[in-house]
């Protein structure tokens, strides 16, 4: 028995609360599983996490204090797994006080994990078996929670104990053939208390008796990220390897208290070259002569303080690869799961741009009037940072649905100047247009060939047609990528959806940091790209290929594109065993062609990872079509595919079927009866994460005598009471939990915020001052990056114009060279920091200088440092 917590204990992940009581016996004990037993003989005042003053206690109650230890949610939000809730029993308590007290969820210890991973190129199928044991002396209601990472989908789940078996199945949300009853408060409590932001799979599994084990079988598929060196990166989820302080503290040892057995099967037509990990592995064993398949296992103990990661390297790096996965023989021919699937990886080698070379690209900015009102000065920095050779256009979508130019124009000084003049003033009257109409105008406007299109969309509020906007962007996702910027939380889901569908980025900005946030995104958007991408196929007669979702028109440096193509039909010539795929694209204006052969004989182990991920991608698009009002056909097709594949969609829902187990030794008359079945809650839950409002922090409230009897029935009643009290001073509660309802037809409800990085720069107190100081200098810069020697420049530099001309080195033939060196040197003054604002502008200036002359720069820099009192180093001019 562990000692009960006291004020002097600083246990990891714990939170201490005090409970005033009324001159009574109180005792608290804590087992090794950290379940606290409480005995009480008088009215209690419990401490909850709400912001309210303590109400006055009745005169008959004189408070004393008891220290009570609650688990902090941080202890289980990282790994989740099997969580338990316990009711502590007091055999001597009064009936009015009640004999049960609900405690927060805590982790049930993991005993063993067996994981089998199948990786083929950049697709993984994971089958896991997790064994948990209730080491508490009391029964525990258990809830299994599994965080869904990016590009991940569960397709099979079951749990077995000596008492019952739980099997999860999918059902049509509209029909609701099976409806779970009871235990919804577990999911509600999870939503209220978890600080994990994102989507989780949660299933209530009933009661686990003391000492009993529960075995969870979980299967999921996932697209793997590609490292810069081409390796496929697999990370074992925390649920399968919960190396948290919770386990280390329980056993008072650095060794993990559970066993982990991991085996990885690897496959690639390019061959498996090597596997690296942050732990010990067995030697790589090849199971095919051409090294196209291999196996590796975990050797020894897993890493005890960090994630388990595998990096799989494939042989013969190429711009395009293809793996043919055989279909399900039990599925009908011609169906999505029945026909072979080709997993296509496009990863052309894209070189760095040559300094001074004109750069391609089309940049389209969609602004609303609120952005123009609060951050119009930021637009100047943004437009000045664009590279020579690109095309651009600006749409002010609350004023007009057309751009300031009929179509994108080349980036020149005249076009830039005219664009700044044509931007509507913030006082202009708003029209009837919106973001949806503007996007349709953008997509219907002719585009310059050979220039990868990128949209910069600014949303200071949530547009009215959010569903149609998401569907419109999804429909054109292969033609561009979006950089979404949102100024308020209500538009976050839409911003994430637009970036997710197009492979872009999401950024939260405010009126104070918008310029720097946008410029950092522009810097990443300036990476070169393979443009005018197309795929062509050569297959035997009778076969045809369908690329699900189409082919992207551009692939940017550092990215790879994973496509799913299905082969339909029957080959008329069975002697032809190979197909040919050709990738064509444009790199730096030069046409490039890559051709590969791939075997038509289907491969794979029958786990259908590629098929299921193709289903996942297709379901997302069908849902957007249905949400935009495209009729019933997308919904019917989505339900059919979802039920057949096991991959959930918003039109289907999970339901857990719990079947009571019969004891094997019983041979009585009741043994002939069918096992008892019931339906239990199981669903995807969107967790909001940490609450930012101050009302989420502790407050003490008084619970009257006799009320605790309600706690025995449901924790939900206690939560509703406290949330209601917290709302009295109109300060709000953390969240409003409710019984989960069938999903509404909203594509934004299912956006996973963990799939994309939400970038939000950090700013110091100097940011506003620095912005104002360099704004005038930026306004004087030409589109090519140079500055002219003028009185305006002298005013910014705070040096007399005549003095500037007199100090110009004699070797300098062009005054603009001297002026540009002065401007760049001014940006590097001591105790000044303009890097976040002027990094791209400075790079343009240095590139322009290097294209003019190099021999004069060292003397110009020395003269500029003397004139401005700076100490700029030669390396800023690439010397």
Secondary structure, DSSP 4 states (H G I P E B T S, - for coil): -BPPP-TT---TTEEEEEEEEES--EEEEE-TT-PEEEEESS--B-EESS--PPPPPPTT--EEEEEEEEE-THHHHTT-EEEEE-EEE-TTS-TTT-SEEE---EEPPEEEEEEEEEEETTEEEEEEEEEEE--SSS-EEEEEEEE--TTEEEEEEEEEESSEEEEEEEEETTT--S---S-HHHHHHHHHH---EEEEEEEEEEEE-TT-EEEEEEEEEEEPEE-TTS-EEEE--TTTS--SHHHHHHHTSSS-SSEEEEEEEEE-TT-EEEEEESS-BPPPEESSTTS-EEEEEB-SPPPSSS--EEEEEESS--SEEEEEE---TTSPTTSTTTS-EEEEEE----PPPPTTS----EEEEEE-HHHHHHHHHHHHHHHHTSPTT-EEEEEETTT-SS-SSSS-EE--HHHHHHHHHHSPPTTSPP-S--HHHHHHHHHHS---TT--EEEEEEESS--TTHHHHHHHHHHTGGGEEEEEEESSGGGHHHHHHHHHHHT-EEEE--TTTHHHHHHHHHHHHTS-EEEEEEEEEE--TTEEEEEET---S-EETT--EEEEEEEEE--S-TT--EEEEEEEEEETTEEEEEEEEEE-S-BS-S--HHHHHHHHHHHHHHHHHHHTT--SHHHHHHHHHHHHH----TTEEEEEEEEEPPPTT--SGGGGSPPPEEEE-EEEEEEE-S--SGGGS-EE----TTTTHHHHH-HHHHHHHHHHHHTTTT---S----PPPPPPS-GGGG--GGGS-EE-----TTHHHHHHHHHHHHHT--TTS-----HHHHHHHTS-HHHHHHTS-TT---HHHHHHHHHHHHHT-TT---HHHHHHHHHHHHHHHHHH-STTHHHHHHHHHHHHT----GGGGT-
